[in-house]
Amino acid sequence: MKSIQNLPALVCCIWAVASTASCAYRTTPAPSDKIENQLHKSDSTIHLFNGKDLAGWHVDVPEMDKNPDAQNPFIVRNGLLVSLGNPKGHLITNEIYQNYRLEVQYRFSAAPGNCGVLIHASTPRALYSMFPQSLEVQMQHRDAGDFWCIREDITVPDMEKRRGPKENWGTSEGKERRIVNLTDGSEKPLGEWNTMVIECLGNEVKVWVNETLVNHGTNCTASKGQIALQAEGSEVEFGKVELYQE
């Protein structure tokens, strides 16, 4: 990749002492966590969303299999890609991607809720007959940047503080699959646009929300796959879905 190697050094946040792994581990980001997007955006840019239709994507919504009247939860409205939230499912790229930087601009337009970006997606409906095998980068309000392991796994520092007791870890139903992010306060107020950047290089994954480093994992069990957006109960608008690679 042309410019990812030129990103300035990033200093991780001071860990918060917490009584629970699910939320108190995070801390308010320091100014040194801020980055500037230095990736060259020219011929290396792939516009996954063209602003007009869902060309290049396909829908996987279990409810649409059994109910011919079920609404497709993924639409284009006023030049925005919209996840209506229900029925639940995924919008998945037709292509497989590896070694890239993904930039997603999004907002919860009506009420705070849940959504996510899935990277390295492969086998469909591998978890709860709904989620494709993948690593989810969480967009849920106030939790943006969490990792959720969906039949794939990843390693982060201080894993037991951020995931829970080791004996409960796993990537299948009933296991501790959530790895909380590093910061609080990185998301903008409800209704404002957020920018999430996900950098995938080999088996390493870094995530920024509004230019703040919020997660960094290594030893991911997958290094390539499709990219998916969720319909998970809340309406979300996407203004930009762009991928940069050589």
Secondary structure, DSSP 8 states (H G I E B T S, - for coil): --SGGG------------S-SSSTT-B---GGGB-------STTEEES--SS--TTEEEE-HHHHH-TT---SEEEETTEEEE---S-EEEEESS-EESEEEEEEEEESSS----EEEEEE-STT-BTTTB-SEEEEE-STT-TT-EEEEB---B-TTHHHHH--GGGB-SSTTSB-EE--SBSS-S--TTS-EEEEEEEETTEEEEEETTEEEEEEB--S-SEEEEEEEE-SS-EEEEEEEEE--
